[in-house]
């Protein structure tokens, strides 16, 4: 590390910006986030900078004089003339200022980081001037992770620090602040109810301790595989969880987003060898929540799409445990994105049906006659092992054997595979390509291709 990161107190301090163009304006926007006094040095100012002078937010001189940099803590130089910039930099350094010359990292004393501003929470990302585009890219990722209301909540909590110091015993303060930033008060504030959040914090301070934490369960969709397809809410729950129960199909990269000290319990199910029956999973997630822990049940895809969410919701409610569903990108959406083809096409398919190809033992097969109507895209989950039965059922329901079927296995994974078949050739193509679950079978029963086909009536 060649540069030492530090946050400077800027209230009332003097910053000089030399230059009157777009680059100088960019630096001015950054400094305006602080309470520094700004002096602009340029013969002519662009309209943005001239506006700052007009409203009294910045001073202005046409050229640098002997006292221009007196009392200056930071100088930004962006005139575009190398000789002039070097002369201004020497004058600023002689006055004791730290100098940044725009687009000349080798001549800088300090570099401007990419900033995520959730005042009073500020995150700065620096690359020592070597990769500013990368710094901005990292900033964008951090920006997405931090809730827009984070700064306002941190400011609220900060205003209560003196009251906490007075009413909360020193040995209890760590737990209290953990409750503040991970508990229901923050949830209420994020939801927009600032008054309720403030009341909860004040009541806890008055009581002299954080409330006993009640456990909660979140059914979180891990998406189809790629971790950058997780929702921001899913990431937040992973980072707050005390224990995570995860499925076989959850990508290990997704688990890397969890807090390091969270317990991680594998509850995956292998076909024909299930060490974790659903009733057992229901029992353990409820038991952990009853200990006051924050439980994440991490499921591949979307918990509400063939994810056995009903059983877990009912178990939580029966035990009086709060439960939340965090949706994820389902495999059908990921497969369509991978193929660069929409799930619906105007004029050709105006319906999209998600259906499982593997029902519970003893349950009847889906009613293909009712499902496979012209203008429908059928997204069949867990259908690879029963491809022959599915194809036969659809053909018997009147879907032409030449209908296009796209197969996507491990959608969004690095190991993703694709195959294209007709309905009639589907079982053979799956065998020849060696495709296994998890996979989506996408049957596109287009209106134009089905116009001349007569369909049997569905049996009620």
Secondary structure, DSSP 8 states (H G I E B T S, - for coil): --S-------TT-EEEEE--SHHHHHHHHHHHTTT-EEEEE-SS--HHHHHHHHTTSEEEESS--TTTTTTEEEEEE--S-HHHHHHHHHHHHHTT-EEEETT-GGG-SS---EEEEETTEEEEE--TTS-HHHHHHHHHHHHHHS-TTHHHHHHHHHHTHHHHHHHS-HHHHHHHHHHHHHSHHHHHHHTT-HHHHHHHHHHHHHHTS------EEEEEE-BSS-GGGS-HHHHHHHHH-SEEEE-TTS-HHHHTTS-TTSEEEE---BTTB-SS-HHHHHHHHHHHHHTT-EEEEEESB-TTTTS-HHHHHHHHHHTT-EEEEE----HHHHHHHHHT--S-BTTTB-EEEEEES---TT-----HHHH--TTEEEEEES-GGGHHHHHHHHHHTT--TT-EEEEEESTTSTT-EEEEEETTTHHHHHHHHT--SSEEEEEEE-TTTTTT--------
